Structures are given as C-alpha cells and as structure tokens.
Amino acid sequence: MNQPRLFAGVELGGTKVIAVLARGREIVDQAVWPTLAAAETLAKVAERLQQWDQAQPISALGIASFGPLQLDVSAPDHGFILETPKAGWSRVPVAQLLTDGLACPWQIDTDVNAAALAEYRWGEHTGCDSLCYLTLGTGVGGGLVIGGRPVHGAMHPEIGHLRLRRASGDGFAGACAFHGDCIEGLISGPALAMRLGGDPAGIADNDPRWHAVASDLAELACAILLTTSAQRILVGGGVGLSRPFLLKLARSMVVDRLQGYLPFIDQDTSEVILRVPALGQNAGPLGAIALAMSALDAGEV
C-alpha cells in the first residue's frame, strides 16, 4: 500500500519557529527554534528542511509566516516580509531563503491565513463555508477563509491594525509602533504587559482591568461579523488559548452590542460562532501543511 505523501511546513512566528514534517496531515517529526536574527534563524530552518528532503524527497513545502508579507506572485519581492516592527526582519526574503535547494512546489501565506485554512479543512466546522482565525500573542493577526480559499487582495487581511471603539474610561495609549491603540496595540501580549504593568500570566482572572481587554476583543469580533459575515471566529494564540474567561466575557458583550441586528447570533449561537480553534495549538503547524498541500494541488513553485 502506498504511504501518504510527505509534506513539510514552517510556521514562522514572532517568538518561535516550528518546522514540521507530515505524512498527509499526520505530523511525524518537528523542530522548534526561537525567532532570533533573521539570517541565523532561517539558516537553521533551511538546514532542517534540506535534511528531511535528503532522507526522503518532500512533495511540497508550506510557509506560514508573520507579516506583513508580499503575496503577489508576480511581484519581484514575492515571499518577502514587508515593513514590520520585528527588528531586523523587514524586507527579508523568507521564501527564497527557505526554498533554495528544494525542488518541490511551495506556497507562502500569513500564519493566520494558514491556520484558518487548516481549521477549514480539518477542524470541527461541518457546513461552515467561511471562518476567521484570530491569534492573540506577540501580535494580533486575523486570517480569513471564504469558500475554502484564504482571502488575498491588494495584500492580505490586517485585522490586527483596526482601530475600534474603546471601552469607556480606558485611557491606555496603546503599544503599536505604527498606530498606537489599534487592536494589536491594545491586546497583544506585549501590549497587555504594558497595560497591566507586568506579565499578564500573573494577573488574576478577576482583576477588573481584564474587562476593558474583553471589550476590545468584543469590538473586534463585532467588526469581523459585520464586515465579513464569517460563520466562525476562532480565537487562538498564547493569550487567546490561556485566558478562556476573556472569550466567555467577550461573547456576552458581542450579543449585547449587536442588539439583535444579526439574526444568527444570540447567547446560544455565540458559543458556536466565537470559540477556540478545534485544532488547538496544532492549527499553526497544520496550517503550514495545508499550504503545502495547496501548493502541490496548484503545482506552484
């Protein structure tokens, strides 16, 4: 019996990089590195990919990276990271550095678009044609899949840089280097550390300051529901997965703020629509594998 094809995936995050090797969607090997200087980090990842490919040829590679990214395949800088607050990573040719020496098809997309694609393919979302994957971690990103395809246009969704209505009385100036109090500047991990005066992991769930954070998350969820009509909003990332009470509180706020305008959302349906990823922490690595499978199907190089 023929074994499933061998795929490789790279999830390049702001804090760590995960490279995975999979037969079909089953991960059979992986390696993890901290995200340090670009050249050093990507050289280690590329070396591991070469080792895997030499042991047994890889059918395709998927690269799921933090952004912003140049995803226009006709652009000379396709696969580059664009201007980013991550020091030393602006204008880095990520795709070129990871694919040099590999003969297989490859595809690159944002880490959140890739995670959304993995959830669409393999998550518990029967009958769901559209979903948004949010990651709350080093930054705030949002990936969007509609009709089974990640959304691209002039670039890709940059949901984390929306500027939304603030909670009454919240005077935090925000931490985003570009926009101050955009949603990333309010509820990313580094923003929370500034906002709460210390490591968010050490702040009790019943601290009243979390109410403003939940309010910001609710505003973001309302904006996504009203603009994209997504059938699911999945909240992942280190902050999203470690603080489930935030999601519960945000659900109630979403229902209250929409005031019945969207007939498909109420207290009961909000638990289905606004939830944690079905794939949990594997959504990111499996997202890279989903991109590799898409690359093979499309014959992209």
C-alpha positions in Angstrom: 0.0 0.0 0.0 1.3 3.4 -0.9 2.1 5.7 2.0 0.6 9.3 2.1 2.9 11.9 0.5 5.5 13.6 2.7 4.9 17.4 3.3 7.0 20.0 5.1 5.7 23.1 6.8 7.2 26.1 8.5 5.3 28.2 11.0 7.3 31.4 11.4 6.1 33.3 14.4 7.4 36.4 16.2 8.6 34.4 19.2 9.4 30.9 17.8 9.6 28.9 14.6 8.2 25.5 14.2 9.2 23.2 11.3 7.1 20.1 10.8 7.3 17.0 8.6 4.0 15.2 7.9 2.6 12.2 6.1 -0.7 13.6 4.9 -1.8 15.6 7.9 -0.1 13.4 10.5 3.0 15.1 11.9 5.9 12.7 12.1 8.7 15.0 13.1 9.2 18.6 14.2 11.8 21.1 15.3 11.5 24.3 17.2 13.8 27.4 17.4 13.4 30.8 19.0 12.9 33.6 16.4 16.2 35.5 16.7 18.1 37.3 13.9 16.6 36.6 10.5 19.7 35.1 8.8 20.6 32.9 11.8 17.1 31.6 12.3 16.2 30.9 8.7 19.5 29.2 8.1 18.7 26.7 10.9 15.3 26.0 9.5 16.5 25.7 5.9 19.2 23.2 7.1 16.5 21.0 8.7 14.3 21.1 5.6 17.3 20.0 3.5 18.0 17.1 5.9 14.4 15.9 5.6 14.4 16.2 1.9 17.6 14.3 1.5 16.3 11.5 3.7 13.1 11.2 1.6 12.0 13.8 -1.0 9.4 16.2 0.2 6.4 16.5 -2.1 5.7 20.2 -1.2 6.5 22.9 1.3 4.2 25.4 3.1 5.5 28.5 4.7 3.1 30.2 7.2 4.8 33.5 8.4 4.1 36.5 10.4 3.6 39.6 8.3 3.0 41.7 6.6 4.0 39.7 3.5 4.2 40.3 -0.2 1.9 37.6 -1.6 1.6 38.8 -5.2 3.2 36.0 -7.1 4.0 38.4 -10.0 5.9 40.9 -7.7 9.7 40.7 -7.7 9.7 40.6 -3.9 7.1 37.8 -3.7 7.7 36.0 -0.4 9.4 38.9 1.4 8.4 40.2 4.8 7.4 43.9 4.3 7.9 46.7 6.9 7.5 45.1 10.3 8.1 46.3 13.9 10.0 43.0 14.4 13.6 44.3 14.5 15.8 43.1 11.6 13.0 41.3 9.7 11.8 44.0 7.3 12.5 43.1 3.7 13.7 39.6 4.5 13.2 37.2 1.5 11.8 34.4 3.7 10.5 32.2 0.9 13.8 32.4 -1.1 15.9 31.5 1.9 13.8 28.5 2.9 13.2 27.1 -0.6 16.7 27.4 -2.1 17.9 23.9 -2.9 14.4 22.3 -2.7 12.9 21.1 -6.0 9.3 20.8 -4.7 6.4 23.1 -5.1 5.9 25.6 -2.3 3.4 28.2 -1.1 3.7 31.1 1.4 0.9 32.9 3.2 0.4 34.6 6.6 0.4 32.3 9.6 -3.2 33.3 10.4 -4.5 32.6 6.9 -2.8 29.2 7.0 -4.3 28.4 10.4 -7.7 29.4 9.1 -7.2 27.1 6.1 -6.2 24.2 8.4 -9.3 24.8 10.6 -11.5 24.9 7.4 -10.0 21.6 6.2 -9.7 19.6 9.4 -11.5 21.5 12.2 -14.9 20.6 13.7 -16.8 23.1 11.5 -19.2 21.0 9.5 -21.2 23.0 6.9 -19.0 26.1 7.6 -18.0 27.9 4.4 -16.3 30.9 5.9 -14.2 31.4 9.1 -11.8 33.9 10.6 -8.8 32.8 12.7 -7.5 35.3 15.2 -4.3 34.9 17.0 -3.6 36.9 20.2 0.1 36.6 21.0 3.2 38.5 20.2 0.9 40.4 17.8 -2.7 40.2 16.8 -3.4 38.7 13.4 -6.5 37.7 11.6 -6.8 35.1 8.8 -9.9 34.8 6.7 -11.0 31.8 4.6 -14.1 32.2 2.4 -15.3 29.4 0.1 -12.3 27.3 1.0 -9.7 29.9 -0.1 -7.6 32.3 2.0 -8.5 35.9 1.3 -6.0 37.9 -0.6 -6.4 41.2 -2.5 -4.2 44.2 -2.6 -2.3 42.4 0.2 -3.9 40.2 2.9 -6.2 40.9 5.8 -4.5 43.1 8.5 -7.3 42.7 11.1 -4.9 43.4 14.0 -4.4 47.0 12.9 -8.1 48.0 13.0 -8.8 51.0 15.3 -12.1 50.4 17.1 -14.3 51.9 19.7 -12.6 51.9 23.1 -14.1 50.9 26.5 -15.4 53.8 28.4 -12.8 55.3 30.7 -9.9 53.2 29.3 -7.0 55.6 28.8 -4.3 53.2 27.7 -2.4 54.9 24.8 -1.6 51.6 23.1 1.6 49.9 22.2 1.6 49.6 18.4 4.6 51.3 16.8 2.5 52.2 13.7 -0.9 53.1 15.1 -0.8 53.3 18.9 -4.2 52.0 20.0 -5.1 49.7 17.2 -6.3 46.3 18.4 -2.8 44.9 18.3 -1.6 47.8 20.3 -4.3 47.0 22.9 -4.5 43.2 23.4 -1.3 41.6 22.0 1.0 40.1 24.7 3.4 43.0 24.8 0.5 45.5 24.9 -1.0 43.6 27.8 2.3 43.6 29.7 2.4 47.4 29.4 -1.3 47.9 30.1 -1.3 45.6 33.2 2.1 46.6 34.5 3.6 43.1 34.3 3.4 39.6 32.9 -0.2 39.0 32.0 0.2 35.4 33.2 0.5 36.7 36.7 -2.7 38.8 36.6 -5.7 37.1 38.3 -8.8 36.4 36.1 -10.9 38.5 38.4 -8.8 41.6 38.0 -11.2 44.3 36.8 -8.7 45.6 34.2 -9.5 42.5 32.1 -13.0 43.9 31.4 -11.5 46.5 29.1 -9.5 43.8 27.3 -12.6 41.7 26.8 -14.4 44.8 25.5 -11.7 45.3 22.9 -11.9 41.7 21.8 -15.7 42.0 21.6 -15.4 45.1 19.4 -13.1 43.2 17.1 -15.5 40.3 16.9 -18.4 42.6 16.0 -16.4 44.3 13.3 -15.5 40.9 11.8 -19.0 39.6 11.9 -20.5 42.8 10.3 -17.9 43.1 7.6 -17.1 39.5 6.6 -20.2 37.6 7.7 -17.8 34.8 8.9 -19.6 31.8 10.3 -16.9 31.2 12.9 -14.4 33.4 14.7 -11.7 31.2 16.3 -9.5 32.8 19.0 -6.1 31.2 19.3 -2.5 32.3 20.1 -0.8 32.3 23.5 -3.1 34.9 25.0 -6.3 33.6 23.4 -5.8 30.0 24.5 -4.5 30.7 28.0 -7.3 33.0 29.1 -10.7 31.3 28.2 -12.6 33.6 30.5 -11.9 36.5 28.1 -13.7 34.7 25.3 -16.7 34.0 27.5 -17.0 37.6 28.6 -16.5 38.9 25.1 -19.3 36.6 23.8 -21.8 38.3 26.1 -20.6 41.7 25.0 -20.9 40.8 21.3 -24.5 39.7 21.7 -25.3 42.9 23.7 -23.6 45.3 21.3 -25.2 43.8 18.1 -28.6 44.4 19.6 -30.2 41.6 17.6 -29.2 43.2 14.3 -27.5 40.0 13.1 -30.3 37.4 13.5 -27.9 34.4 13.5 -26.2 35.4 16.7 -27.6 35.1 20.3 -26.3 33.8 23.6 -26.6 30.2 22.4 -25.2 30.5 18.9 -22.4 32.8 20.1 -20.7 29.8 21.8 -20.5 28.0 18.4 -19.6 31.1 16.4 -17.0 32.6 18.8 -14.8 29.8 20.1 -11.3 28.4 20.4 -9.7 26.6 17.5 -10.8 23.0 17.1 -7.1 22.1 16.3 -5.8 23.9 19.4 -2.1 24.7 19.3 -1.7 22.5 16.2 -3.7 25.0 14.0 -0.5 26.8 13.2 1.8 23.9 12.2 -1.0 22.2 10.4 -1.7 25.4 8.6 1.7 25.2 7.0 1.0 21.7 6.0 -2.3 22.8 4.4 -0.4 25.4 2.4 2.0 22.6 1.2 -1.0 20.5 0.1 -2.4 23.5 -1.8 0.9 24.1 -3.4 1.1 20.6 -4.7 -2.5 20.8 -6.0 -1.7 24.0 -7.8 1.8 22.9 -9.0 3.2 26.2 -7.6 6.9 26.7 -7.5 
